[in-house]
Amino acid sequence: MAEKIYKGGEYLVTEVGCSDVFTPEDFTDEQRQIAETTEQFVREHILPHAEEIEQQNFRFVVEGMARCGELGLLMIDAPEEYGGLELDKVTSMLVAEKISGSGSFSVAYSAHTGIGTLPLVYYGTAAQKDQYLLKLINGEWIAAYCLTEPGSGSDALGAKASAVLSADGKHYLLNGTKQFTTNGAFASLFTVFAKIDKEQFTAFLVERDFAGLTVGPEEKKLGIKGSSTTQVILDQVPVPVGNVLGEIGKGHKIAFNVLNVGRFKLSAGVTGAAKIALAEGLRYANERKQFGAAIGSFGAIQEKIADLTAALFAAESLVYRLAGQLDSKLATIDRKTPNYYVEYQKGVEEYAAECAIAKVFCSEMLALVVDEVVQIHGGYGFISEYPAERFYRDERINRIFEGTNEINRMLIPGMLLRKSMKGDLPLQKEAMKAFESLMTPSFEEIDTSLPFAREKQLLKNLKTVFLLLAGAAVQKFMIKLPNEQEILLAAADLAIQIYALESAVLRAEKIYPTASERKQELLLAVVKVCAFGATESVSTAARKGAFYIEEGDTLTMLLSGIRRYAKYDATGLLPAKRSLAAAASESEKYLF
């Protein structure tokens, strides 16, 4: 458990201690055992049928889900009083990471255990949980989530599906069409969002066998071909009034709060997928000979391997840091508290910005990994006989799933600014300090004998850059800032890169003292690569944002601040990359 629990977004205005972050090196024996159980399940029960699943033989998906139920892999987030295990978020993310090795099956699993089951866990009445939850967590039934419509994707509240109370007052009659429903072909229970009397956005628990519910044909997709994606058509579907989920008119709370966890789980899943893709690229680079040598010995390939390893280290560090933050926060809530899940959701919502950060950073990390793995394969990466081709196709959906990365990017600064306006985050005060720092010279000296001293100073400086940009944006646009999407996107990139880099640095700092000499060398190398990349990304985004916001003398001052603070002495960068690449090539897997 962390020594200090930081508020959501607080990392931007304070110096976080390495003892306050959870890292993969902190996994318990029980967590490692559950991870091994998951990997064994994938190896023995899914991979032998991978091709049949890709051909949409969903019998193997349904059987696999039932097996997951027997192994307890569907009940990790479910309460004990209803037969669940109610384990921590670290374990939940670890299983999400390991299940990613199952390819398209992982989509069915993640949709079921995340957005399929969690609305019932968090918002269901005791009667609803008695009726449905055990079936979902033992794998007897599979769940699906129906939010998107043909005309409403990111604008979820623009849904047209309607619900009207029947004349006898016993049912709501649902009408409409839901689009892109994962698990549609075989789900038994759907969480459906519709507007009562075309106004009150509400969630309903709808059984597959309810009259008037029809599942459309499978969509023909670019990737994740072994998953089920269908329309769900509602034609006067009678849903008992007792199947209203949560409060009438408060369906947006369910939709958005559950998506926070969904985004986070996706970040864990894509991190696991990236490890698998990188290992495939490393094996191929060692096997493929050109000009009389393995292509993995060439500097051009080694640089790719080093950059991918560093990006993965940052992503993994971010995921489990956030899992630890959530666990520490949720542990403060008494399980006997009335309306426990109301408080629980508030605890999750505290880190909504970090959940969006995780989703964006990790999904884009996977995009980089699979793209470079195809490039390492050359022409063979374009051939379906090689797994690199499927990795590339399957990856693309992750930047759309759980809210597009553009939507998530705009949410990040929006949520941080709302916390500031409520007094939960002193962004305005710290932004004023940042502007004042531009008027004074810096006499800070870095003790370079301390591991990661340069990177920790860099983090302080990058946070100053964020505060300068955010402060200038608020001062210029005030309440109109939410309409300035380009500026929000630039600010989000700063917040994302800072959180990812800090997660990597704090993890390395935490484990460095007890690491072997060789491991210490690799930790110094991976952090250097992460720091250089983050600095370049922050500098570019900040300069772009500055030109968007200001002109004249104020612009000159902002650009001067960015030049002063967004810089990093990356001396030794090439040896660091070569060291990482050599170690990764030797192990043929992700190093950390």
JOZI-V700707 format. One record per helix or strand of 2 or more residues. SS is the DSSP state (~ for helix, > for strand). FROM is the first residue (numbers start at 1). LEN is the number of residues. If there is no record, write none. Layout:
# JOZI-V700707
SS_FROM_LEN ; SS_FROM_LEN
This chain:
# JOZI-V700707
~_10_3 ; ~_18_3 ; ~_24_3 ; ~_29_26 ; ~_59_13 ; ~_80_3 ; ~_89_14 ; ~_104_13 ; ~_118_6 ; ~_126_12 ; >_143_4 ; ~_156_3 ; >_162_4 ; >_171_12 ; >_189_8 ; >_200_8 ; >_213_3 ; >_229_12 ; ~_241_3 ; >_244_2 ; ~_251_37 ; >_289_2 ; >_293_2 ; ~_295_3 ; ~_299_32 ; ~_340_10 ; ~_352_31 ; ~_387_13 ; ~_405_17 ; ~_427_11 ; ~_453_31 ; ~_485_28 ; ~_517_33 ; ~_552_14 ; ~_573_15
